[in-house]
Amino acid sequence: MQPQIIPLSALRTARATLATAGIALAVVLSGGAAQAQTPAKPAVEAAPQAVPGFWDPRRRPDRPDLSRLTVIRFLTETDYPPFNFTGPDGNPAGFNVDLARLLCEEIKVTCTIQMRRFETLLDAIASNRGDAIIASLAVTPQLRARVDFTDPYYRAPARFVSRRDAVMPEVRPEYLEGKKIGAVAGTSHEAYLKAMFTDAELHPYPNDDALRLGLRRGEVDFIFGDAISLAFWINGTDSAECCAFSGGPFVESRYFGEGIGIGVRKGNDLLRQALNWALFRLWEKGRYTDLWLRYFSVSPF
């Protein structure tokens, strides 16, 4: 396993991308002030929605002894819509929160869901203030040293975006020779471009807002970043219908992680196995797919 490019200290910056991009969807899902949002445009891509899946029907996990579980204390964070946010009633809401509740139903165990600041989650697990972190944690070698992970339950790929009149069905390094490509400085996306797209002209930007504005203004030919947040931007009002995805997703684990998993305390194999069993069951029954499509009608894949 190659080491992850971005250290844990930089993870929060990368996560903030999607937090901004997902605000509109989070408000609609929560039911609060939905009328204040301009309806999202139809998806640019007409292809059927792709739902991430990491489960092989031929490799059904064994059912662990669930009688030994009496309660699961889930920890999540407060400000990462549409994955985690505070609902209009003040309670935790979002994709991760709803998934945690489905897991509890499947395991048939009492669960609590506590919202905490993202940077406090790992310490809270280590000090036994919670049992499982469901907060879009990217599985990396650094985090594996601190917590054990379930199987991945989604992935955050990277993708290129161009203006609509310059969309490319496929993107390869040789196709972008001499092209101007923007990326947020200090991210794994910038590191990937430096390593793989060496003949392109790289333009670093300080944040995602500046990056996207640069594409709209024609300062760059392409931008490269987190596909989930870019999907919301492309199909939201802020893009002014300027842009669309070019090429497909990039998922190299060295740069973009091994996927997103649920973190449990080191050595807590019973809980990890129970969650893996429940995740498989939810996928098998179609409940995971229903949940994903409820939150992500715009495909990042």
N, C-alpha and C positions, 0 to 999 in steps of 0.2 A: 504494500500500500504506500503510495507516494504521500508525502506530507501535504496537508491542506495549505493553500496559499494564504488565506486570510486567518489571522489569529482570532481568538475569542474576543479580544478587545475591539476588533473591527466589526464584529458580527452585528452589533446594534445599528451601526450606520447603514449596513446593507438592508436590514430589516425595515428601517424607516421608509424606504422606497415604497414598499407595498402598503404601509400604514397610511400614507398620503393618498395613494392611488385607490385604495379600497373604501374610502370614507363614504362615497355616494352609495355604493352597494350596501354598506353596513346600515346606513340610515333607512334605506328601503326595506331591508330585511327586518330591522327592529320595529318597523311600523311607526316610528316617531318622525314627524316633520317630513314625511315622504313627499308631500305635495310641494315642498320647496325645491326639490331636485328636478332638473330637466330630464325627461325620460331618455334613457340610453338609446343610441342608435342601434340598428340591427348589426350583428356581428359582420365584420369585413369578410371573414372566411365562411364559405357556404358548406364546408365539409362538416360531417357529423361531429358532435362534441366528443373529444377524447377524454376518457376518465382514467386517471392513473391507477395501475393495479400492480401489486407486487406479489400476488398470491397465485400459486400453482394448484389447480384442482387435484392434481395427482399427488400432491404432498400435503395432505391434510394433517394439521398438528393434532397431537394427542390431547384429549381433554384432561387437564390437571385436576388435582383434588381441590375443587373449589370450596369445599366445606371448611377449609382452613382459612379462608378469607372472610372476615367479618365486616370490614369497611375499607374503602379506598379513598384516601385524601388526595384529590387531584389539585395540582397547582397550575395556574395559568397566569397570563399577564393582562395588563389593563388596556393597552392602547395599540393594538395591532389588527385593526379591522381589515377584512371581514373575518379574520380567524379568531380574534379575541377582542371584545369591547364591552363596555357597560351598557346594558339595555335600558330602555326608557323607564323600567321599574327599578333600576339601580342594581339589578342582578347581572351576573356574568352571562354573556351571550357570544355567539359566533360559531364558526365551523368547528373549531377545536372543542368548544364547550358542548355543542350538540353531539359531537362524536363521543366525548367522554360519557355523556348521559346514555347514549346507545350502548356503549360498552358495559355500563353498570346494569342496564336492563338485561343484556345478554348473559352476564355473569350471575345476575340475580343477587347483587350485593348492595348494601347501602353505600352511597358515595357523597362526598362533599367536594365542592369546587371553590377554591379560594383564589382571588386575584391578587397578584403581587407585582412589584416592579420587576422587569425582566432580569436586571442584573443581580437580583437577590434570590432567584429561583434555585440555582445550584447549591448555594449555602443552606437554603431552607431544607432541601432534600438531605444534605449531608448531616444536618443537625436534627433530623427526625421531626421536622415541622410539616412534613408532607410525605406522600408515598410515591407519587408519579407526577412528572412534569409533562403537560400536554400544551405546549406553547410554540409550536413550529420550530423545534430544535433541530438544526442540521446535524446529521451524524458525521462527525469528523474524528480523526485520531485524537485530537486534543480533548474533545468532550468524552470520548470513550474512556479516557483515563480517570474521569470523575464520576460518570454514571454508566449504567448498563442500558442498552436500548432495545426496544421491541423491533420487530420488522418494520421497515419503512411503510408509511401509509400515504405519503405523496412525495412528489419531487418538484423542485423549483428550477426548471431549465433556464438556459439563457437563449436569447434570440436577437436577430438583427431586425431593425425597423428602418424603412426608407419612406420617402414621399410616395404617394400613390402612383405617380406617373413614372416611377423608377423601380417598381417591384421586381425582384428576381425570384424565380421559382426555386432556385438552388443557390447556395452561397458556399464558395470554396475560396481558399486563400488566393489562388491565381486569378479568380474573377474580380477581386477587389484591389488588384495591384494599382497603386497610384490614387486610389479613392480615399476620401477623407472620412474617417470613422471616429465618432465620439463615444466616450465612455466616462463614467464617474471615476475621478482620480482615486487611487488607493484601493480599488475593489478588485475582486477576483476576475471581473469582466475585463478590466484594463490589463491585468496580468496575462489573461488568456490571449488577448489581442497582441500584446508584445511578444508572446512566445510563438504564436501560430500565424498571425497575419503580418509578417515582417515587412512586406512590400507595400503595405497600406500606410497612409499618413494618419497617425493617431493624434486625436485632439482630446485632451483631458478636460473635464468640466468639474466644478466644485460640488455639484449636487444634481439630483435628477431633474428638478425644474429647469435649471440652466441647460442641461443636456437636451431636453425635449424642445426647449425654445430654440436652441441652436439648429436642430433639424428643421423646425418649422420655418426658420429664417433662411435656410439654405446654407448655413455656415459649414455643414458637413453633409455628406451623401448618405451616410448610415449612422445609426446609433446602435449600441450593443449593451444589453442589460438584462435584468430579471424579467422573464417572460410573463409571469403572472401580473406584476404591476404594469408592464407595458400593454398587456391585453386590456386591462381596465382603462388605461389612458387612451389607447387607440379608439375604443368604443364609447368613450365618454365625451363630454362637451368640451373639455379643455384642449383636446387635439384639433378641434375645428375641422374634423374630417380630413386632415392633411395627409395622414400616413397609414401604413399597413405593414404587416410582417413581411419580411423577405427571407426565403429559405426556411428550414425547419429548426427544431430545437437542438441545442448543444447540451449534453449531460455529462461531460467528462468529470468523474468523481474527484480527481485531483484538484480541480478548480471549483466545482460547483457542488461538492458534497456527495454523499452516498444516498441521499434522500432525507426525509423528515421522519423522525421516530418519536416515541414516547420514552422519556428518560425515567429510570427507576434507580433506587439506591444500589450501589455496587453489592453484588451477591444476592439480591432479592430475586432469585430465580423463579419462585412460585408466582409472584405477581407478574413478572415479565412473561412467563409461559401462559398465564391466564389471559393477559391482554392480547398476546399473539393468537391464542385460540379464539378469543372473542372477535378480534379484527377479521380473522378468516371467516368466521360465521356470518358477520355482518356483510362481508363482500359476497359470500355464497348466496345469501338470501336476497341480495340486491339492495339492501338498506344503505350500504356505503355509497353505491352509485346514485341513489335517490338524493342522499345528502349532498354529494358533490355537485350534482346538477342544480340543486336548489341554490347553492351559493355561487357557482361558477358556470354561468351560462355562456361565458366567453372563453373559448379554449386557448390556453397558453401553449398548446402542443402543436 
